[in-house]
């Protein structure tokens, strides 16, 4: 990471788990980041295109409409209407594989902390948050609203969910897109255990409908690094056949396949203008969000998308 990244803090996921109260967790994370003193990384997405005007020296290069330049051979910048309040949808994958955790905190528990913290931030901005929890189908859906009580509902809904073995992310993204009434900010929190082409098709549907999309690809460190030693029996969490093996024998193949999968996802998201981030669930939540917000601000100012946190 860049030396210019903001200082991060201390909120280890196991510490958050001991706090118990999800609203308290969200408040501790967000207030600690002090994002309120800066332009929010979740603002700037409800702007609507208004019109063009001819480029003038001093205008931001990122606002040039290159398609218009290609047709006219002249530089024009895009002007937008002022920001309005926006809807943020949090899409949480609650399928069986999300229950995995090599430590004390599962991917699903970590996803809950992420969702609550983002909800708290959006609500503090006086914007609205909606929620969808899914596995093989949409298990719960809450339309956007601006009441802090949605954080408690996130906790309650995820405790009630009895996940099924398999998920169908693409179908759920298509179905959720049909429920959205206006252009929104969409955050998908999932381990994305599905075919890459299917995932990208679902994300493309959201982008085609005009939504701004963030993917927080939530993975356990053992999935990212495969540090197993000795003889292990690997149980499939979504219906796969169990495998007994010595992990050292398959680690190179696993890492090659896994990294190819990550790269295909990342490249597909970049091509579709989806903001993609790999999240390691062993990392302190405030560190992850601080780096995510910093990188997002840099991206909005002309940087590139895609990172591992």
N, C-alpha and C positions, 0 to 999 in steps of 0.2 A: 504494500500500500504506500501511497505517497507520503512524504514527510509533512505535507500540508494538511493531512487529515486532522480533524478536531480530536482533542483528548477524549478518551472514553473512560467508563467508570467501572462498576463493580457488580452489576446485577447478574450473577451466575444463575442459570435456570433452576438449579436445585434450591438456591436461596429464595427465588420467586415462588417456587412450589410450596415452601414452608410458610410464606405469607398468608396463603389460603384465599383471602378475599381478592377476587379478580379485579375489581375496580381499584383497590389499593395497589395491586401489582401494576396496573396500567398507569396510575397516577405517578407512582415511584419512577417508572421508566421514562415517561414523557416529560415530567417536570424536571427530572435530572438532566435531560438533554437540552433544556432551555431553548427549544425550537421557537418558542413564542417571540423571541427577540429578533428573529430573522424572517425573511419571506419564506413561507412554508413550502416544503418540497411537494406538498400535495395541493398547492394552489396553482393557478395558471392553466387549468385544464378545462374550465367551463367557458373559456373565451370562444366567441363565434367570429368567423371570418366576416369582415365588413366589405372592404374594397381594396383596390390597388392604388398606389400612386408612384410616380416616377422616382427612381432612386436618387438620393442626394448625398453628397459626401457627409460622413458622420453617421449615416444610417447603419444599423446592425447588418452584417453580412448574412447572418442566419435567417433574416426576414426576406431575403431576395427570393422571388418566385422563379426558379430555374426553368420551369416548364414554359412560363410566359416568355422568358429570355430565348428559349429554343425556338419559339414560334415567331418572335418579333425582332430578335437580335438587339433588344433593349432591356435595360435593367429596371425592374419594378419591384417594390417591396409590398408585402401583405400587411394590411392594417386590420386590427381586431377591435371588437367592441370591448368595453371594460369588463372585468371579471364579475361574475355573478356567483351566488351560492351554488354549490354543486352537490350531487348525490354520489356517495362512495359505496360500492357494493363489495363486501368481503365474502369471498367464496372459499369455504373450508372443506377440504377433502377429509372425510371421516371413515374411509375404507379401512379394512383390516390391517393392511400394511402400515398404516399410520400409527398403529399401536406399538410398533417396534421401538425399542430403545436399548442401546448397549449400556447406558447408565441408568440413573433413577428417573430421568425425564424422557418420555416417549416423544416421537415426532408430533403426535396429536396434541399432547400437553403443550409443547413448544409452540405449535400453531395457534393454540388458544391464547397464549401470552402475546404472540405477534398480533393477532386479530384484535384483542382487547386494547393493546397499546395504540394501534392505528385508529381504532374507533374513538378512543379517548382524545387523540390528537384532532381528528376531524370534528368531533363535537365541540371541542374547545374553540375551534375556528368558527363556530356557529353554522356549520354545514350539517348535512344529513347522512346517516349511515344505514345501509341495508345489509342483510345477512342471508346467505344460503349455505346450508350444510348438505353435503351429498356423498354418496358412495356409488352404488349401481343406479340410484335414482335420487332425486331431490328429496331429502328427508325433512327439511325445515326451510321455510322461506319467510323472511320478515322484510316488508317494504321499507324504504328509507324513511327515517325520522330523526329528529334532533334531540331525543331524550336520552340522558345518560343511562337510563335503565336497560338499554340494549346490551350493555356490557354484562349485566347479570344474566340476561337471556342467553348470551353466548355460552356462559358457564353452564347454565341449566340444560340447554339443548345438547351440548356435547356430552354431558354426563348421562343424558337419557338415550343417546344414540347407541344402538346395538349394531355395529358395523358388519356388513356382509363381506364375503371373501373377495369378490371382484368389484372393481370400479369401472365405469365407462365415462371417462372424463369428457371425451368429445361430445357425446350425446347430452351430458349435463350442461356443458357450456352452451350448446345450441338451445337447450330448453330454457336456461337462465336468461339468455339473450332476449328471448321472446317476452320475458316478464318485465324487462326494463322499459320504462315509459319515455325516457329522454336520454340524451347523451350523458354518460356518467364516467366516473373513475372506478375501474374494476381492479381488485387485488385478488389474485388466485394464490392460495396457500396450499401446497400439495407436494407429495413426493413424486408425482407424475409417473407412476408405474403403469405405463400404457405405451402403445405404439406411437412413435414420434410424429408420424404423418397425421394420425388421428388427433393428437393434442394440438398440432399446428392448425388443423382444419377448424377445430373449435375456437381457437384464439383468433383465427382469421375472420370468423363470423362476428365476433365482438368488435374487431377493428373495422370491418366492413360497415357495421352499424354506427360507427363514429365514436365508439367508446375508447377511452385511454386505458391501457391495460398494463398492469404490473404482475409479473410472475415471481413469487418467492418460492423457489424450488427447495423444499425443506427436507434435508437428509441427515441421517445419523452419521457420526464420524466413522463408524465401522463400515458403513456403506461406501463412504468416500475413500477410505484408506485400506480396507480389508486386512487388518492386522492379526487375523486369527492364526494360532499355532497349534500343533498337535493334530488330533483327529476330532472332527466335528460332524454332527448330523444337522444339516440345514433343513429346517421345516419351511415349506412354502406358506406364506401368510395369505396368499390369494389363490389357493387351490393348486399350486405347483406340486410336483412329485418330490418327496423328501430326498436329500442327497447326503450320503455319508462319504467323507473324503478327508484327505490331508490338505488343508487350505494352501500350504506353500506350493503344492503342485499346480494349483489352478490360479494362483494370484496374478501372474503375468497376463494370462488370458482374460481374467476377470477385469483387471484394470484397463487393459486395451479396449475391451468391449464397452466398459462403463464410461471411459473417457470419450470414446467415439459417440456414444449416446448423448453425453452432456454437450459435446461440441455440436452435434446435429440440432439439439434443442436450442442452443444458444444462437447458432447461425440462423435457424428458422425464425426465431423471435426477432433478431436484429433485422432480418429481411422484411418482417411484417410490422416493424416499428413497435414491437412489444418490449417493454423494459424487463429484462430477465436477470435474476440474481440467484445464485446457489447459496443456500443458508445452511451452515454447519450447526446442528443443534447442541453441540458441546460449548458453543461460544456464549459469553454473556450477552443478554438481549440488548442492553443499551449500547454495547459495542457494535453489534450487528446493525441496529437501526441508525446509530450515529454515522457509520460508514455508508449505509444505504442512502441516507439523506444528503450527505456530502457529495457522493457520487452522482446522485440525481440532480443536484443543483449544478454540478459541473456539466452534466449531459445537457441540461436545458440551456446552458451557456455555450454550447457548441462542442462538448466532448463526445465520447463514444459510449454506447451502452454495453452492459454485460460484465459481470464480475462475480467472484466467489467471496463470500463473507464468512 
